[in-house]
Amino acid sequence: MEAIAKARFQKISVRKARVIVNLIRGQNAAQALEMLRFTRKAAAPIVFKLLDSAISNARAKDQALDLDSLKVTTAFADKAPDRFMRRWRPRAQGRATRITKGMSHITIVVGN
């Protein structure tokens, strides 16, 4: 039995999110939560809340689920469209260039 949790349009770059997602992929869910609690990276609180949500989704699907047997089976971070965070920076000769802030979609799947 699998449970999915998605965090879409998170204001963190994909590169930073993938460092944390790669850290917990394949881990036991309880150990991954403890690891994220003490990790000092910008994406750690976002992924912590997402993993907690995935565990809650699994518990909602099956009340008799053994939570100690849950593992992070799949975890990945994809690039989200940057259209919501547009900024402009002045350039030479009256031009302007767009500054795009990084956004990402993070998905975590927990299962037995």
C-alpha positions as CSV (number, residue, x, y, z in Angstrom):
1,M,0.0,0.0,0.0
2,E,1.4,3.4,-1.0
3,A,0.5,6.9,0.0
4,I,1.5,10.0,-1.9
5,A,2.1,13.6,-0.8
6,K,3.0,16.5,-3.1
7,A,4.2,20.0,-2.4
8,R,3.7,22.1,-5.5
9,F,5.1,25.6,-6.2
10,Q,7.5,25.6,-3.3
11,K,9.7,28.7,-3.2
12,I,13.0,26.8,-3.2
13,S,15.3,26.0,-6.1
14,V,15.2,22.4,-7.5
15,R,18.9,22.0,-6.9
16,K,18.6,22.7,-3.2
17,A,15.5,20.5,-2.8
18,R,17.1,17.5,-4.6
19,V,20.0,17.4,-2.1
20,I,17.5,16.7,0.7
21,V,15.2,14.5,-1.3
22,N,18.2,12.3,-2.3
23,L,19.1,12.1,1.4
24,I,15.9,10.4,2.4
25,R,15.1,8.3,-0.6
26,G,15.0,4.6,0.4
27,Q,15.1,5.3,4.1
28,N,12.8,4.1,6.8
29,A,10.1,6.9,7.3
30,A,10.8,7.3,11.0
31,Q,14.6,7.6,10.5
32,A,14.1,10.0,7.6
33,L,11.9,12.3,9.9
34,E,14.7,12.3,12.5
35,M,17.3,13.0,9.9
36,L,15.3,15.9,8.5
37,R,14.7,17.3,11.9
38,F,18.4,17.9,12.5
39,T,19.5,18.7,8.9
40,R,20.4,22.4,8.5
41,K,19.4,23.0,4.9
42,A,16.8,25.3,3.5
43,A,14.7,22.5,2.0
44,A,14.7,20.3,5.2
45,P,11.6,21.9,6.9
46,I,9.6,21.7,3.6
47,V,10.5,18.1,3.0
48,F,9.9,17.3,6.7
49,K,6.3,18.6,6.5
50,L,5.8,16.8,3.3
51,L,7.0,13.4,4.6
52,D,4.8,13.9,7.7
53,S,1.9,14.5,5.4
54,A,2.7,11.3,3.4
55,I,2.8,9.3,6.6
56,S,-0.6,10.8,7.7
57,N,-2.0,9.9,4.3
58,A,-0.9,6.3,4.7
59,R,-2.5,6.2,8.2
60,A,-5.7,7.6,6.8
61,K,-5.8,4.9,4.1
62,D,-5.3,2.0,6.5
63,Q,-5.8,2.3,10.2
64,A,-4.1,-1.0,10.9
65,L,-0.9,0.0,9.1
66,D,2.4,-0.7,10.9
67,L,4.1,2.7,10.8
68,D,7.5,1.2,11.6
69,S,7.5,-0.7,8.4
70,L,6.9,2.4,6.2
71,K,9.7,3.4,3.8
72,V,10.3,6.3,1.5
73,T,9.9,4.4,-1.8
74,T,10.0,7.3,-4.2
75,A,11.0,10.9,-3.7
76,F,11.8,13.5,-6.3
77,A,11.9,17.2,-7.0
78,D,10.9,18.7,-10.4
79,K,11.1,22.2,-11.7
80,A,8.0,24.3,-11.4
81,P,7.1,27.2,-13.8
82,D,8.7,30.5,-12.7
83,R,5.8,32.6,-13.9
84,F,4.7,33.6,-10.4
85,M,8.0,35.0,-9.2
86,R,9.0,37.5,-12.0
87,R,11.5,40.3,-11.3
88,W,13.2,42.8,-13.7
89,R,16.7,44.0,-13.5
90,P,17.9,47.1,-15.4
91,R,20.6,46.5,-18.0
92,A,22.7,48.5,-20.4
93,Q,21.3,50.8,-23.1
94,G,17.8,50.9,-21.5
95,R,17.1,47.2,-21.6
96,A,15.8,45.0,-18.8
97,T,16.3,41.3,-18.2
98,R,14.0,39.1,-16.2
99,I,15.1,37.5,-12.9
100,T,13.4,34.2,-12.3
101,K,13.2,32.8,-8.8
102,G,13.5,29.0,-8.4
103,M,10.4,27.1,-7.7
104,S,9.9,23.3,-7.4
105,H,7.3,20.5,-7.2
106,I,8.3,17.9,-4.6
107,T,6.7,14.5,-4.4
108,I,7.2,11.8,-1.8
109,V,5.7,8.3,-1.9
110,V,5.8,6.1,1.2
111,G,5.0,2.4,1.2
112,N,5.9,-1.0,2.7
